[in-house]
Amino acid sequence: MMPSPDLSYVRILPELVLTVWGIVVMLLEPLLPESSTRRALGVFSFIGTLVAIGASIYQANYPGWGWFGMIRVDEFSIFFHVLICAISAVVILASFEYLDAQQIRGAEYYALILFGTVGMVLMSSAVELVLIFIALEISSIATYVLAGFRRRFATSTESSIKYFLLGSFATAFFLYGVALMFGATGSTSIYAIANALQSSGVSTTSGVTAPASQGLAYLAVALMFVGIGFKVASAPFHIWTPDVYEGAPAPVVALMSTGPKAAAFAVLLRILFGAAIGTGSAWFWLVWISAALSMTLGNLGALLQGNVKRMLAYSSIAHAGYLLVAFAAVIAPAARNTGITAAIFYAASYAAMNVGAFAVISHFARSGERYVNLEDYAGLGKRSPVLAITLTIFLLSLIGIPATGGFFAKFYVFNAALKSNLIWLTVIGLVNSAIASYYYLRLIVVMYMYEPQAGEERLQLKAAPGLMAALVITAVVTVWLGVKPGEVLDYANRGAARLLPSQQQSSNVVP
């Protein structure tokens, strides 16, 4: 009979795997010849993400609390563990050829991805606000550095500085919100906060129950929403997104636009649904307005862009708005589980199609990211059918065309909104989806119906194993989520149920 593992370490097993792998990468890098490629370390890092996925799946055998109630392993956290590790794995695959083309030989690139993934994974399982803040900083610091990794280009350095300064400012809002929430409820544990707000009382150190300050709790939730709104690039906290996405390396943008967003949305789900659902009438309009602004400003901004990276940056703002529609639907008890399930499914489908789109862009951009404008894609359907077909699949999914993951993602989000009687927000979302179809289809038209510019060098797509694997994985997942979404939806629904404060008793340790 096999001995039972130490559950404290099982609770953070993916984080341990990724941390050890990142440290080993940093130790091995000085041992390699300076002139050699670091692709071997990239393959090693990719294996590390696969082991982390396996560790996340292994956690399903031992659900429950860990580390004095600061960590919770359940269907919700495991879903995001697998999603975030898979995003990092595909980004690493797409980076092999990109780093060679950009003449970047720093193995710390792969280590930073692994360390950033540690923070993202920890965010999705943490149920203690201070630990969430620490995990947020681990993720943020890694992405700040990655954004400026093309050190020879001023735009990349500018991207990193802007991201760092604005990100630090936004993080201060989150931390101040945590402090106010502690003042309002006497705890930074999400489920203890939920109990205090529902019972309108907090336990003091003397054992006397004192009334919870609802007004202070409302302000705390608003400040935390500002900090998380920056990470997910929702309006009006989105202003950094186009410049940072334009200057950062394309594979890093693929990571930034999906991994940290998925982790931040997981945190927002925990805070709004797990802890502050009792204050829903207060934060409902905050989410409603942010969703409407994000969809509208994001799509209108994308219409004006000639740079494909900036276009997808504004597109990511719009998609943050679509996802926030599901958050707004949570306020209605009839659509509570539906809204959370829709949000979880949307995060997964958006990750697949956006990572795939940026994988294409990273290859097509070539050295110095010279080919990132709309006219550069003219005639791509003839020059590189594989790139054109895969990019078309991702763009159609971003529109929400049937048989793609994007269709069901939007369908379930708007379905949840209608169940909550959010008619106007649904109308705004549908109108914005129609607007978005223009700039996505414009790129498809350029690829298939325009001729290449005179003198433009011919793009030769050779079967780079890493790139081809990344494209195949993301394209297959995008189509699979559009054809057979049932399994993912069922698991997402179970994860949504675990966010209920009443479900905390189902685990073997209660904080």
C-alpha positions as CSV (number, residue, x, y, z in Angstrom):
1,M,0.0,0.0,0.0
2,M,1.5,3.3,-1.1
3,P,2.0,5.9,1.6
4,S,-0.1,9.1,1.4
5,P,1.8,12.1,0.1
6,D,2.3,15.2,2.2
7,L,-0.8,17.1,1.3
8,S,0.7,20.5,2.1
9,Y,3.1,20.1,-0.8
10,V,0.5,18.5,-3.1
11,R,-1.5,21.7,-2.8
12,I,1.4,23.6,-4.4
13,L,2.8,20.8,-6.5
14,P,2.6,22.7,-9.9
15,E,4.2,25.8,-8.4
16,L,7.0,23.6,-7.0
17,V,7.6,21.9,-10.4
18,L,7.7,25.2,-12.3
19,T,10.0,26.8,-9.7
20,V,12.5,24.0,-9.7
21,W,12.5,23.9,-13.5
22,G,13.1,27.6,-13.8
23,I,16.0,27.4,-11.3
24,V,17.6,24.6,-13.2
25,V,17.3,26.5,-16.5
26,M,19.1,29.4,-14.9
27,L,21.8,27.1,-13.5
28,L,22.4,25.4,-16.9
29,E,22.5,28.5,-19.0
30,P,26.1,29.6,-18.0
31,L,27.4,26.1,-18.8
32,L,26.4,26.4,-22.5
33,P,28.8,27.9,-25.0
34,E,28.1,31.6,-25.5
35,S,27.6,31.2,-29.3
36,S,25.2,28.2,-29.1
37,T,21.5,28.4,-29.4
38,R,19.4,28.0,-26.2
39,R,16.7,25.9,-27.9
40,A,17.7,22.9,-25.8
41,L,16.8,24.9,-22.7
42,G,13.5,25.8,-24.4
43,V,12.7,22.2,-24.9
44,F,13.6,21.5,-21.3
45,S,11.3,24.4,-20.2
46,F,8.5,23.0,-22.4
47,I,8.8,19.6,-20.6
48,G,8.6,21.5,-17.3
49,T,5.2,22.9,-18.3
50,L,4.0,19.5,-19.3
51,V,5.1,18.1,-15.9
52,A,3.3,21.0,-14.2
53,I,0.1,20.0,-16.1
54,G,0.5,16.5,-15.0
55,A,1.0,17.7,-11.4
56,S,-2.2,19.8,-11.7
57,I,-4.2,16.8,-12.8
58,Y,-2.6,14.7,-10.0
59,Q,-4.0,17.3,-7.5
60,A,-7.5,16.3,-8.5
61,N,-7.0,13.2,-6.3
62,Y,-6.4,15.3,-3.2
63,P,-8.8,18.3,-3.2
64,G,-8.9,20.5,-0.1
65,W,-7.2,23.2,1.8
66,G,-3.5,23.8,2.4
67,W,-1.0,26.0,4.1
68,F,-3.3,27.2,6.9
69,G,-6.3,27.8,4.7
70,M,-4.4,30.1,2.2
71,I,-4.5,27.6,-0.7
72,R,-7.6,25.7,-2.0
73,V,-7.4,22.9,-4.5
74,D,-10.7,22.2,-6.3
75,E,-12.1,21.9,-9.8
76,F,-11.9,25.6,-10.2
77,S,-8.2,26.0,-9.4
78,I,-7.2,22.8,-11.3
79,F,-9.0,24.1,-14.4
80,F,-7.0,27.3,-14.4
81,H,-3.8,25.5,-13.5
82,V,-4.0,23.3,-16.6
83,L,-5.1,26.3,-18.7
84,I,-2.3,28.6,-17.6
85,C,0.4,25.9,-17.9
86,A,-0.9,24.9,-21.4
87,I,-0.7,28.6,-22.4
88,S,2.9,28.8,-21.3
89,A,3.8,25.5,-23.0
90,V,2.4,26.7,-26.4
91,V,4.2,30.1,-26.0
92,I,7.5,28.4,-25.4
93,L,7.0,26.3,-28.5
94,A,6.2,29.4,-30.5
95,S,9.3,31.1,-29.1
96,F,12.0,28.7,-30.5
97,E,12.1,30.1,-34.0
98,Y,11.3,33.6,-32.9
99,L,14.3,33.9,-30.5
100,D,16.6,32.6,-33.3
101,A,15.2,35.1,-35.8
102,Q,15.5,38.0,-33.3
103,Q,19.0,36.8,-32.3
104,I,18.0,36.5,-28.7
105,R,20.0,33.9,-26.8
106,G,19.1,34.6,-23.3
107,A,17.9,31.4,-21.5
108,E,16.5,33.7,-18.8
109,Y,13.6,34.2,-21.3
110,Y,12.4,30.7,-20.6
111,A,13.1,30.9,-16.9
112,L,11.0,34.1,-16.7
113,I,8.1,32.4,-18.4
114,L,8.3,29.6,-15.9
115,F,8.5,31.9,-12.9
116,G,5.7,34.1,-14.3
117,T,3.6,31.0,-14.6
118,V,4.3,30.2,-10.9
119,G,2.6,33.4,-10.0
120,M,-0.3,32.9,-12.3
121,V,-1.0,29.4,-11.1
122,L,-0.7,30.5,-7.5
123,M,-3.2,33.3,-8.1
124,S,-5.9,30.8,-9.2
125,S,-5.6,28.6,-6.1
126,A,-5.0,31.2,-3.4
127,V,-7.9,32.2,-1.2
128,E,-6.1,34.7,0.9
129,L,-5.8,38.2,-0.3
130,V,-2.2,38.8,0.8
131,L,-1.1,35.6,-0.9
132,I,-3.0,36.7,-4.0
133,F,-1.1,40.0,-4.0
134,I,2.3,38.1,-3.7
135,A,1.4,35.8,-6.5
136,L,0.2,38.8,-8.6
137,E,3.6,40.5,-8.1
138,I,5.5,37.3,-9.0
139,S,3.6,37.2,-12.3
140,S,3.9,40.9,-12.9
141,I,7.6,41.2,-12.4
142,A,8.3,38.4,-14.8
143,T,6.1,40.0,-17.5
144,Y,7.6,43.4,-17.0
145,V,11.0,42.0,-17.9
146,L,9.7,39.9,-20.7
147,A,8.0,42.9,-22.3
148,G,11.4,44.6,-22.8
149,F,13.3,41.5,-23.9
150,R,14.1,43.0,-27.4
151,R,16.7,45.2,-25.7
152,R,18.1,46.6,-29.0
153,F,14.8,48.2,-29.9
154,A,13.6,51.4,-28.2
155,T,9.9,50.4,-28.6
156,S,10.5,47.3,-26.5
157,T,12.2,49.2,-23.7
158,E,9.4,51.8,-23.8
159,S,6.9,48.9,-23.6
160,S,8.6,47.5,-20.5
161,I,8.8,50.9,-18.7
162,K,5.2,51.8,-19.4
163,Y,4.0,48.4,-18.2
164,F,6.1,48.6,-15.1
165,L,5.1,52.1,-14.0
166,L,1.4,51.7,-14.7
167,G,1.3,48.2,-13.4
168,S,3.0,49.3,-10.1
169,F,0.5,52.1,-9.8
170,A,-2.5,49.7,-10.3
171,T,-1.1,47.2,-7.9
172,A,-1.1,49.8,-5.2
173,F,-4.8,50.2,-5.7
174,F,-5.3,46.4,-5.2
175,L,-3.1,46.4,-2.0
176,Y,-4.9,49.3,-0.5
177,G,-8.2,47.5,-1.3
178,V,-6.9,44.5,0.6
179,A,-6.0,46.7,3.6
180,L,-9.5,48.3,3.6
181,M,-11.2,44.9,3.4
182,F,-9.2,43.7,6.4
183,G,-10.4,46.9,8.2
184,A,-14.0,46.2,7.2
185,T,-14.1,42.5,8.0
186,G,-11.1,41.7,10.3
187,S,-9.7,39.1,7.8
188,T,-8.0,38.7,4.5
189,S,-9.3,35.2,3.9
190,I,-11.9,35.2,1.1
191,Y,-14.3,32.8,2.8
192,A,-13.9,34.5,6.2
193,I,-14.7,37.8,4.4
194,A,-17.8,36.2,2.9
195,N,-19.0,34.9,6.2
196,A,-18.4,38.3,7.8
197,L,-20.3,40.2,5.1
198,Q,-23.2,37.8,5.1
199,S,-23.6,37.8,8.9
200,S,-22.8,41.6,9.1
201,G,-20.3,40.9,11.8
202,V,-16.6,40.2,12.4
203,S,-14.9,38.4,15.2
204,T,-12.4,40.5,17.2
205,T,-9.3,39.2,19.0
206,S,-11.3,39.4,22.3
207,G,-13.9,37.1,20.9
208,V,-16.6,39.9,20.7
209,T,-18.5,40.1,17.4
210,A,-18.3,43.6,15.9
211,P,-20.4,44.9,13.0
212,A,-18.8,44.6,9.6
213,S,-18.4,48.0,7.8
214,Q,-20.4,47.5,4.5
215,G,-19.3,50.9,3.2
216,L,-15.7,50.2,3.7
217,A,-16.1,46.8,2.1
218,Y,-17.7,48.4,-1.0
219,L,-14.7,50.7,-1.3
220,A,-12.3,47.8,-0.9
221,V,-13.9,45.8,-3.7
222,A,-13.8,48.9,-5.9
223,L,-10.1,49.5,-5.3
224,M,-9.3,45.8,-5.9
225,F,-11.3,45.9,-9.1
226,V,-9.1,48.8,-10.3
227,G,-6.0,46.7,-9.7
228,I,-7.3,43.6,-11.4
229,G,-9.0,45.7,-14.2
230,F,-5.5,46.9,-15.2
231,K,-4.2,43.3,-15.4
232,V,-7.1,42.2,-17.6
233,A,-7.0,45.5,-19.7
234,S,-10.6,46.4,-19.2
235,A,-11.7,50.0,-19.7
236,P,-11.0,52.6,-18.4
237,F,-7.8,50.9,-17.2
238,H,-6.7,49.8,-20.6
239,I,-4.7,52.8,-21.9
240,W,-1.3,50.9,-21.5
241,T,-2.3,48.0,-23.7
242,P,-1.7,49.1,-27.3
243,D,1.7,50.5,-26.7
244,V,2.9,47.6,-24.6
245,Y,1.6,45.0,-27.0
246,E,3.2,46.8,-29.9
247,G,6.6,46.9,-28.4
248,A,6.8,43.6,-26.6
249,P,8.0,40.5,-28.4
250,A,5.1,38.8,-30.1
251,P,5.2,35.5,-28.1
252,V,5.4,37.5,-24.9
253,V,2.2,39.3,-26.0
254,A,0.6,35.9,-26.6
255,L,1.4,35.1,-22.9
256,M,0.5,38.6,-21.5
257,S,-2.8,38.7,-23.3
258,T,-4.0,35.3,-22.0
259,G,-2.1,33.8,-19.0
260,P,-2.1,36.8,-16.6
261,K,-5.6,37.6,-17.8
262,A,-6.9,34.1,-17.0
263,A,-5.3,34.2,-13.6
264,A,-6.6,37.7,-12.9
265,F,-10.1,36.7,-13.9
266,A,-9.8,33.7,-11.6
267,V,-8.9,36.1,-8.8
268,L,-11.8,38.4,-9.7
269,L,-14.2,35.4,-9.7
270,R,-12.9,34.4,-6.2
271,I,-13.3,37.9,-4.8
272,L,-16.6,39.0,-6.4
273,F,-18.3,35.6,-6.3
274,G,-16.6,33.9,-3.3
275,A,-16.2,36.8,-0.9
276,A,-18.2,39.8,-2.0
277,I,-21.3,38.3,-3.5
278,G,-23.3,39.8,-0.7
279,T,-22.2,43.3,-1.9
280,G,-23.2,42.5,-5.5
281,S,-25.6,45.4,-5.7
282,A,-22.7,47.8,-5.0
283,W,-20.2,46.4,-7.6
284,F,-22.7,45.4,-10.2
285,W,-22.7,48.8,-11.9
286,L,-19.0,49.0,-11.7
287,V,-18.7,45.8,-13.7
288,W,-21.6,46.8,-16.1
289,I,-20.0,50.1,-17.0
290,S,-16.5,48.6,-17.4
291,A,-17.9,45.8,-19.7
292,A,-19.8,48.3,-21.9
293,L,-16.8,50.6,-22.1
294,S,-14.3,47.8,-22.8
295,M,-16.4,46.4,-25.7
296,T,-17.0,49.7,-27.3
297,L,-13.7,51.4,-26.9
298,G,-11.8,48.3,-27.7
299,N,-13.6,47.6,-31.0
300,L,-13.7,51.2,-32.1
301,G,-10.0,51.5,-31.4
302,A,-9.2,48.4,-33.4
303,L,-11.1,49.8,-36.4
304,L,-8.5,52.5,-36.7
305,Q,-5.3,50.4,-36.5
306,G,-3.0,49.5,-39.4
307,N,-0.6,47.6,-37.1
308,V,-1.9,44.0,-36.5
309,K,-0.4,43.8,-33.0
310,R,-2.1,47.1,-32.0
311,M,-5.3,45.8,-33.6
312,L,-5.3,42.7,-31.5
313,A,-4.4,44.7,-28.5
314,Y,-7.6,46.7,-28.8
315,S,-9.3,43.4,-29.6
316,S,-8.1,42.0,-26.3
317,I,-9.7,45.0,-24.5
318,A,-13.0,44.2,-26.2
319,H,-12.8,40.6,-25.3
320,A,-12.2,41.6,-21.6
321,G,-15.5,43.4,-21.9
322,Y,-17.3,40.4,-23.3
323,L,-16.0,38.3,-20.4
324,L,-17.1,41.0,-17.9
325,V,-20.6,40.6,-19.2
326,A,-20.6,37.2,-17.6
327,F,-19.5,38.8,-14.3
328,A,-22.4,41.2,-14.5
329,A,-24.7,38.2,-14.9
330,V,-23.5,36.7,-11.6
331,I,-25.6,39.2,-9.6
332,A,-28.8,37.4,-10.5
333,P,-29.3,34.2,-8.5
334,A,-31.0,32.5,-11.5
335,A,-27.9,32.9,-13.7
336,R,-25.2,32.7,-11.1
337,N,-23.7,29.4,-12.0
338,T,-24.4,30.0,-15.7
339,G,-22.5,33.3,-15.6
340,I,-19.4,31.8,-13.9
341,T,-19.4,28.8,-16.2
342,A,-19.6,31.1,-19.2
343,A,-16.7,33.2,-17.8
344,I,-14.5,30.1,-17.3
345,F,-15.2,28.7,-20.7
346,Y,-14.6,32.1,-22.4
347,A,-11.2,32.3,-20.7
348,A,-10.2,28.9,-22.2
349,S,-11.5,29.6,-25.7
350,Y,-10.0,33.1,-25.9
351,A,-6.6,31.7,-24.7
352,A,-6.5,29.1,-27.5
353,M,-7.4,31.5,-30.4
354,N,-5.3,34.5,-29.2
355,V,-2.2,32.5,-28.5
356,G,-2.5,30.9,-31.9
357,A,-3.0,34.3,-33.6
358,F,0.2,35.7,-32.0
359,A,2.1,32.5,-32.8
360,V,1.4,33.3,-36.5
361,I,2.4,36.9,-36.0
362,S,5.6,36.0,-34.2
363,H,6.7,33.9,-37.2
364,F,5.5,36.3,-39.9
365,A,7.1,39.3,-38.3
366,R,10.7,38.0,-39.0
367,S,13.8,39.7,-37.7
368,G,13.2,43.0,-36.0
369,E,9.4,42.5,-36.3
370,R,9.4,44.2,-39.7
371,Y,6.2,42.7,-41.0
372,V,3.5,43.7,-38.5
373,N,1.4,46.1,-40.6
374,L,-1.9,45.1,-42.4
375,E,-0.5,45.6,-45.9
376,D,2.4,43.2,-45.1
377,Y,-0.1,40.3,-45.0
378,A,-1.2,40.9,-48.6
379,G,-1.2,37.7,-50.5
380,L,-0.3,35.5,-47.5
381,G,-2.9,32.9,-48.7
382,K,-0.7,32.2,-51.7
383,R,2.7,32.6,-50.1
384,S,2.1,30.6,-47.0
385,P,-1.2,28.7,-47.0
386,V,-0.5,27.1,-43.6
387,L,-0.1,30.5,-41.9
388,A,-3.1,32.0,-43.7
389,I,-5.4,29.0,-42.9
390,T,-4.5,28.9,-39.2
391,L,-4.7,32.6,-38.8
392,T,-8.1,32.6,-40.5
393,I,-9.4,30.0,-38.0
394,F,-8.3,32.1,-35.1
395,L,-9.8,35.3,-36.6
396,L,-13.1,33.6,-37.3
397,S,-13.2,32.3,-33.7
398,L,-12.5,35.9,-32.4
399,I,-15.5,37.0,-34.4
400,G,-17.6,34.2,-33.0
401,I,-18.4,32.2,-36.1
402,P,-20.1,28.8,-35.5
403,A,-17.9,25.7,-35.3
404,T,-15.2,27.6,-33.3
405,G,-14.7,28.1,-29.6
406,G,-15.4,31.8,-29.9
407,F,-19.0,31.2,-31.0
408,F,-19.9,29.1,-27.9
409,A,-17.9,31.5,-25.6
410,K,-20.0,34.5,-26.7
411,F,-23.2,32.4,-26.9
412,Y,-22.9,31.3,-23.2
413,V,-21.9,34.8,-22.1
414,F,-24.9,36.5,-23.7
415,N,-27.2,33.6,-22.6
416,A,-26.2,34.3,-19.0
417,A,-26.8,38.0,-19.5
418,L,-30.2,37.4,-20.9
419,K,-31.1,35.1,-18.0
420,S,-30.1,38.0,-15.7
421,N,-32.3,40.4,-17.7
422,L,-29.3,42.4,-18.8
423,I,-30.9,43.4,-22.1
424,W,-29.0,46.6,-22.8
425,L,-25.7,45.1,-22.0
426,T,-26.5,42.2,-24.3
427,V,-27.5,44.6,-27.1
428,I,-24.2,46.5,-26.6
429,G,-22.3,43.3,-26.8
430,L,-24.0,42.1,-30.0
431,V,-23.5,45.4,-31.7
432,N,-19.9,45.4,-30.8
433,S,-19.5,41.9,-32.1
434,A,-20.8,43.1,-35.5
435,I,-18.3,46.0,-35.4
436,A,-15.5,43.6,-34.6
437,S,-16.3,41.4,-37.6
438,Y,-15.2,44.2,-39.9
439,Y,-11.6,44.5,-38.8
440,Y,-11.1,40.7,-38.4
441,L,-12.6,40.1,-41.9
442,R,-10.5,43.0,-43.3
443,L,-7.3,41.1,-42.4
444,I,-8.7,37.9,-44.0
445,V,-9.6,39.8,-47.2
446,V,-6.0,41.3,-47.3
447,M,-4.5,37.8,-47.0
448,Y,-6.5,36.2,-49.7
449,M,-7.6,38.9,-52.1
450,Y,-4.7,41.3,-52.3
451,E,-1.4,40.9,-54.1
452,P,1.9,41.3,-52.3
453,Q,3.7,44.6,-52.5
454,A,6.3,44.9,-55.2
455,G,9.7,44.0,-54.0
456,E,8.5,42.4,-50.8
457,E,10.6,39.4,-49.9
458,R,8.9,36.1,-50.2
459,L,8.1,34.4,-46.9
460,Q,9.3,30.9,-46.9
461,L,7.5,28.8,-44.2
462,K,9.7,25.8,-43.4
463,A,8.3,23.2,-41.1
464,A,9.7,24.6,-37.9
465,P,8.6,21.9,-35.4
466,G,7.9,24.2,-32.5
467,L,5.8,26.7,-34.5
468,M,3.9,23.9,-36.3
469,A,3.2,22.2,-33.0
470,A,1.9,25.5,-31.5
471,L,-0.3,26.1,-34.5
472,V,-1.7,22.6,-34.6
473,I,-2.5,22.6,-30.8
474,T,-4.2,26.0,-30.8
475,A,-6.1,25.4,-34.0
476,V,-7.3,21.9,-32.9
477,V,-8.4,23.2,-29.4
478,T,-10.2,26.2,-31.1
479,V,-12.2,24.0,-33.3
480,W,-12.8,21.3,-30.6
481,L,-14.2,23.9,-28.3
482,G,-16.6,24.9,-31.1
483,V,-17.7,21.4,-32.0
484,K,-17.7,19.5,-28.6
485,P,-17.7,22.1,-25.8
486,G,-19.7,19.8,-23.5
487,E,-16.8,18.3,-21.5
488,V,-15.1,21.6,-20.8
489,L,-18.4,23.2,-19.9
490,D,-19.3,20.4,-17.5
491,Y,-15.9,20.8,-15.7
492,A,-16.3,24.5,-15.7
493,N,-19.7,24.2,-14.1
494,R,-18.3,22.0,-11.3
495,G,-15.6,24.6,-10.8
496,A,-18.2,27.4,-10.7
497,A,-20.1,25.5,-7.9
498,R,-16.9,25.4,-5.8
499,L,-16.8,29.2,-5.6
500,L,-19.9,29.2,-3.4
501,P,-18.9,30.1,0.2
502,S,-21.2,27.2,1.3
503,Q,-18.9,24.7,-0.5
504,Q,-16.0,25.4,1.8
505,Q,-17.2,22.7,4.2
506,S,-16.7,20.1,1.5
507,S,-13.0,20.1,1.9
508,N,-11.0,18.3,4.5
509,V,-9.6,21.4,6.2
510,V,-11.5,24.6,7.0
511,P,-9.5,27.8,7.6
